[in-house]
Amino acid sequence: MSYLNDMTRKPKSIHCHYEDSLIINSNSLKSFLINRSVLCVEAENIVDLLSRHYYQQVDIILNACNDDDWTKLESFCSPLILFIRCIDKVIADDEIILSKKSLSILKSFLLSLESWMVW
């Protein structure tokens, strides 16, 4: 009978879908940066800036999807693609000073965005 309870669970919200992805991807990025000798403070700053860009876009998505209309979500990019695009925004921001090492690492993440991933 427990399988009946599993079938009645409410699906994850769009907000949670994007937020969970941001948490996983930003933790991975931060760890990757630190493991490659980027200062912890700089790694945290990068993740913070990236998160701000990301949440601005998520707000736009939630507005367009009336907070939780999954049928409207198909016109927006996936959380991973959004994350990578936000890396690009951090790199392109002239007011942000990045070390050569972190800049190189972030650019390598941008290269991971394959053309087939973008519709």
C-alpha positions, 0 to 999 in steps of 0.5 A, a space after each residue: 500500500 505504500 506505493 499508493 502514497 508514493 503515487 500521490 506525492 506532489 511534484 517538485 516546484 519549478 523554483 525547487 527544480 532550479 534552486 536544487 540545480 544551482 546548489 549542486 552546480 555552485 557547490 561543484 564549481 566552488 569545490 573545483 575552483 578551490 581544488 585548483 588553488 583559487 582562493 576560497 574567498 574568490 571562489 565564494 565571491 564568484 558563486 555569490 555573483 553567479 547566484 545573483 544572476 541565476 536568481 534574477 533569471 529564475 524570477 523571470 521564469 517563475 513569473 512567466 510560468 505563474 510560479 508553477 505551470 510546468 507546461 510554460 517551462 519548455 520555452 526556457 533553458 534548463 537549469 544547467 544551461 542557465 548556470 553556464 550562461 550566468 558564468 558568462 555574465 560573471 566573466 563579461 562583467 567589467 566591474 568584476 576582477 577575477 584572477 587569471 586562474 579562476 578566469 581560465 577555469 570559468 572559461 573552460 566551463 563555458 566551453 562545456 556548453 555544447 551546441 546540442 544543449 541549446 535549442 
